[in-house]
Every structure is written in structure tokens, then in C-alpha cells.
Amino acid sequence: MKKKILSKISIILLAGILLSACTTMTTNWGGVSATDAAVYFAGGTQVFSLQPSNGSKIWAYPEKAAPAGTYLAAPSVAGDQVIVGDYLGKLVSLKAADSTVNWTFANATGKYVGSALVTPDLIIAPNADNHLYALDLNGNLKWTFTANHSFWSRPVTDGTNVYASSLDHYLYAVNLQDGSLVWKVDLGSSLVSSPLLDKGVLYQGSIASTMNAVDAATGKVIWTQKVDAGVWSTPLLSGSNILFGDQLTSIYVMSTSDGSIVKTINAGAAVIGSGAILNQTIMFGTEAGNVVMVNPDYSSTSRSLGGELYSNLVANSTEVLVVETKGDNALLAIDANGNVIWPFSGK
């Protein structure tokens, strides 16, 4: 069963690399971010700004699809800027109102797979060329941090350090101001998702079928819990528990205190992307095209949306955004019951 799922996923992957006997892959599904003012969707050859209420297009960048550029990392919002990275190593700042280019950073030599972290005065961009690039809000390079392999996910910060996961098996803590290494910890396998940071603890999944809790101050592993299959996504916090899926069929409810599994929910298919929370309902997308809705008591229902759902789900105050792969639409907005509010075709 595991081999079958991995085979299906490989159909829609751009590349695969072998890293210490662990196969990890670069995805080619789009990324989405949302505010109450706009939805920003990286849909391949273009990035779109959409009306949250009905999905109508505000602008597209570039105005005409450019086959040479591939935009798949979820855009990041920095005030009145939208930060987008492409697969040619170009990071661009666009005016949120009309997509006019503010500046371009072209120092990277690899793909932007993960989206940039925005702080009050810095943009931290992870790249597949093994580097984190820290820029000021005008696009000037402030510092660079180098790992032994690619960064595929958005870093997180507590205002003092930046925490970033890499395919070289390490979770890194880097000083936010100058990019110097604070600590690093080997979690035994490729790390393809962002960590969750809560109350001084980082929760990081791995392709080696583990969820790990790491002390953010020291890098010490607090606990490690084995699960049934690889973890590709960032967990969600629900009270004293975290929830996340694996690449087989399970969604886990796991205690933050010791990593014990409170409940396992059968999702029926692989859960690759992170979930989202809307009106106390925790929602996950599956490879089979279903959205699984988990209630506060951890009972669950599911609803078919079609296509295959690999990307992270993203919520604003009124809707959850769902990227479809091989479906009738590129992007859907749904409510907390899984009802479609609007579809976007990707054009």
C-alpha cells in the first residue's frame, strides 16, 4: 500500500533525490496564502491575487503566463508587498494592489520550494540551493546561512532566532539578526515541512515516520514518537495536542507533553499537506480528493472535493483554501462543512 501511494505521488513530482537511503521529492503542486483582503495563489506559470468573497481575479503576475518561470511556493505578505519565489531562483516583491514589481533578488541558484518568512524588518527566504537568504524589506541582502542540503519549507521565528528544517536531516536555529548558527540537531531523516513553534518547543515531523519535540532554546530533543509513515506537513495545535497526517492513511492526535498518541483517525488516503482550522473545525486534504473535518471532540466526517489534495490547506476568517491537483479547478474556497464557496479555474 505504501509503495502504491508513493508511486502515485511520483507522477506529479518534478524531481527526486536520494539522501542517505531516504527518497525525498520536490513537489509541483501550487501554494496559497490568504488574508481577509486577498487570496494569493501560486499556480504554476502565474501568481494570482483573488477576491476572498468570490474568487474573482484582481491581478495575475506575470500578466501573460511565462512557461520559463514556475511559481509554486505560497506567496508571503509583507505589509503592502507580496513576496513570490520561482523555480529559476528569482525572488520578487510585488505591490499587493496591482502586482507592480518593487524589486527582484536573483542571487539564489536553486528553486524556491518553500515560502518566505516575514518579520517586521526582514524577509527570510529558504532555497533549494542549501541557503537561507535574509533580505531587508527593500530587497537588500543582509545575511546568508548555508546548510548541507536544500531548504524546502518556510522557517519560523520567536523574534530572536530563526528555526529552519533541511533535507540534510538537521533542524537549525539561526540568529535572526546576523545569521550565525545557534544550534543544530540531527533528527535522523530529511525534513521537508516547517516546524510548529509553541511555548518554546518546536514540533517537527520527518520522512522517517517520526514526530519530534525539540527545545527551542537548546536544540535538545524532548521526545520522539514513531508513526506509521512519513510526515510531510506541519502539525496544528489544538489545546494540549497536535494534529497531523502521514503519507499512508492516518491523522494523529498527539499529546504535546510526551508524544503519546491520543487518537488515530482514518483519513482513507495519504495526508501530505498541513491542515487548517476554521470555526473550531480542523480540516485536512487527502490524496483521494477528500477533505476530512475533525471536530473539537476529535470525531470526524469527510467530503469529496475531487482531484487530489496535496498542498497545505490555508484559512482566513471565513473560508479554507484548497489547492486541487488533477481536478476540475485549480483552487477551491470551502466553508467549515466542506461546502464549496467558490472555485477558481487557474486562468
Buried (B, 14 or more C-beta within 10 A) or exposed (E): EEEEBBEBBEEBBEEEBEBEEBEBBBBBBBBBBBEEEBBBBBBBBBBBBBBBEEBEEBBBBBEEEBEEBBBBBBBBBBEEBBBBBBBBBBBBBBBBEEBEEBBEBEBBEBBBBBBBBBBEEBBBBBBBBBBBBBBEBEBEEBBEBEBEBBBBBBBBBBEEBBBBBBBBBBBBBBBBBEBEEBBBBEBBBBBBBBBBBBEEBBBBBBBBBBBBBBBBBEBEBBBBBEBBBBBBBBBBBBEEBBBBBBBBBBBBBBBBEEBEBBBBBEBBBBBBBBBBBBEEBBBBBBBBBBBBBBEEEBEBEBBEBBBBBBBBBBBBEBBBBBBBBEBEBBBBBBBBEBEBBBBBEBE
